[in-house]
Amino acid sequence: MAATRVYGGQSADERTEARRQRLMDAALELMGTEGWPGTSVRAVCREAALTPRFFYESFEDLDALAVAVFDDIAVRATAAILEAVHGAPAEPAAQARAAIATFVDQLTGDPRRARVAFAEALGNEALARRRLQAMRAMAQLIAAHGRAAYGAPPEADTLVEITASLLAGGIAELLIAWLDGAIDATRDELVADCAALFMVTAEGAAAIGRERARRASARRR
């Protein structure tokens, strides 16, 4: 009965969730400004104005909190990208531009999110594994879009996977370089050029796939 008691208009579950969110907000602030070396359970609790008891109520350890923050960034970005693609015209070029523009905006609207998703994810083993999983998930989305837009005969299925992985990794590395100032381009220039190169690569892969299917068909005759 005590677990469901209401205080200040919130149930016990609502208070637990509110504390969890405060811890995630605190971790985002620390990881996104001071970096992983400046992020500890003590520092997170201090930032969130909570005691360690409440930290371990929601997270097993610091790695679990970091992964939760990363997952929140990835889930929000993916949902926004899918919504943008759904709302774009049916042409592959328009959808590619919408997806890339949304991806850039999701991770640059709050520089802390970009730092956690890219830079800090390389400095922690748990985050590095999660980043790899996120990159694979992005590649799978690109592959699914490519199959729907261009088709994928059996002879080209591996090519689809290779192309999708190349594009996912390339876009991520491009954004890192741009955020670091290594690429002198405006946001609109970055999106336009990236979308154009995305389409050149996708259409080139589709052409290779069609040629492979043609040759395979000729051999079967």
N, C-alpha and C positions, 0 to 999 in steps of 0.2 A: 504494500500500500504506500509506503514511504517513497518508493521509486517513482510513483506517479504524482506525488504531491506538487501542487502549483505554487510557485513563488514569483511575485512580480509579473504575473500574467503568463509565465512560461512553465511548461511541464519539465520534468527532469530530463527527458530526452531532448527537448528543445534547448535547455541550458547546456547540456553536453555538446550538442552540435554547435552552439554559439561559441563555446570555448574552443572547440576544434577549429572553427573558422578563424578565431583570433590567433591561434597558434600558426595556422597556415599563412595568414596575412603577415605575421611577424617574421616567419621564415622567408617569405618572398622578399620582404624588405631587407633582411640581412643578407641573404644570398644574392640579391639583385644589386646591392650597393657595396657591401664589404667583401662579398665572395664567400666561398665555402670555408676558407680558413678562419673567417670571422664569425662563423655560425656554429653555435654549440647549444646544448640543451639549456644551459644557464642563460645564455644570451637571448635565446628565443623566449624563454619564460619571462625574462626581464622586459623584453620588448612588448610581449603580450600582457604584461601585468598579471601573470598567473604563477602559481607555485608548481614545482616539478611534479607534485602529485597529480595535478590536472593534465600535465604533459603526458604522463604514462597512462592516464585514463583513455587517451585517444590514440597514442602511437607507441609502438614497441620500442623504437629507438629513433635516433636522429635520421638515419637512412630512410626509415619508413615515412617520416615527415617530409623529407626532401622529395621522395618519390611521389607522395601525394600532391605536393606542389607542382611537380613536373607534369603529372597526369592531368591536373586541373587545367594547366596551360594547353596541353595537347588536345584535350577533349573540347575545350572552348574553341580553339583554332580550327579543329576538324569540323565541328558543327557549323561554324561561320563559313568555312570554305564550301561545304556541301550546300548550304543555303544560297550562297552566291552563285554557284554553278547552276543550281535549280532555277534561279531567277534570271539567268542570262539567256540570250538567244540560243537556239539549238546548234548553231555553227560551232565546230570544235575550236576555232580561233577565239571566238567571243568567250567561250566557256573557259579556255585556258587563261585568257587575260583576267577574267573575273576571279578565278581561283588564285592566281599569282598575286594579284592586287590585294586580295583579302588576306592571304598568307603574310604578305609584307606588312600590312596594316595591323594585323593581329599581334605581330611580334615587335613592332616598332612603336605602337601607340603607347606602350609602357616599356621603357628600356629595361626595366628589371626583368620582365618576362623573357625578353630576348637573351639577356645574360644567363638566366637560369637554364633556358632551353638549349643554348649553344655552348657558351664558355664554361659555366660551372658544371655542366653535364659531363665534361671531359676530365674533371678533377676528382670525381668520386665514383667508385666502382659500381654502386647500385644505380646511380644516375646514368652512368655510361651504358649499362645494360638496358636501361629504360629508353635511352635515346636511340639505341640501335633498334629496339622494338618499334619505336615510333617511326623511325625512318623506313623500316620494313612495311609498316602499316600504310605510310604515305605512298610507297612504291606500289603496294597492292591496289590502292585507290586509283593511281595513275594507270596501272595495267588494266583495271576493270573499265576505266573510261576509254582507254585505247581500243580495247576489244569491242566495246559498244559503238565507238565512232568509226572504226576502220575494219572491223572483223578480224578474226585471227585463225587462219587455217592451221591445222595441226603442225605443219612444217614450220610455222612462224611462232609457235607458242613460247618457246624458249627465248626467242628474239624479243617478244613483248616484255618478258620479265627482265631481260637485260636492259632494254631501253627504259623501262619504268624505274629501275634502280639507278641508272645513270642520271636520269632527270631529277629524281628525288634528291640524290646526293649532291648533284650539281647546284640545284636551287638553294639547298641549305648552305653549302659552302660559299656560294655567291653572296647570300645575305650576310653571312659572317664577315666576309671581306668588306662589304659595303658598310656595315655597322662599325667596323674598325677604321673606316676612312681610307682603305686601300683602293677603293673604286670611287672616282669623282663623278658622281651622277646624281641627278635629282631623283626623287621617288618616282615620278612619272617616267623618266628616262629608263630607270631600272626596270620598272614593270613592263614597259613597251619592248625593250630589248630582250628581256628574259622571255616574254610571251612569244616574241618572234622566233627566237632560237628554239624554244620549246616546240613550236609548230614545225619548224624545219626538221628537227630531230624526229618528231613523231611521224611526219609524212615520209621522211626518208626511210624510217624503219618499216612503215606500211608498204612502201614500194619494194623494199627488199623482201618482205614477206610474200607479197604477190608474185614476185619473180621466182621465189623458192617453190611456191605452190604450183606455178606454171611448169617448172622443170620437173617436179615430182609427177604431175599429171602426164607430161609427155613421156616419162619413163615407164609409166604404167600402161601406155597404149601398146 
